[in-house]
Amino acid sequence: MEDRFQEGIRLFNHRKFFECHEVLEEVWTPERGPRRLFLQSLIHVAVGFYHHGRRNPLGATRQLRKALRKMTAYLPACEGIDTARLYSDAQRVLERIEVGAEVGVYPTIHSQKTYSHG
């Protein structure tokens, strides 16, 4: 399943949001426990961007609000993903959609930053 998870992230970063949602749902469906909500937050972001791309701002805002609510429990990083960055990027997109502004380029999912102390 981890290959499918990575495939979902790759699809997201290639702006294939519908396909990303389909792949991540395969990973999400059998999950139980905290990981299920994390995966769901990523799916909501993908679906939100998909709705926006299909000119459905209401659907986009609903999905992005759900994503942000669920993602807060997984900040600043989860499973190698920089969730703090994704959260702030998705929030910026949501704010632009809500005021009817141009979104421009959708954000991508980044790996969490690792810092060395030394």
Summary of the structure (lengths in Angstrom):
residues: 118
radius of gyration: 13.8
end to end distance: 35.9
largest distance: 49.2
contacts: 343
relative contact order: 0.14
helix: 66%
strand: 3%
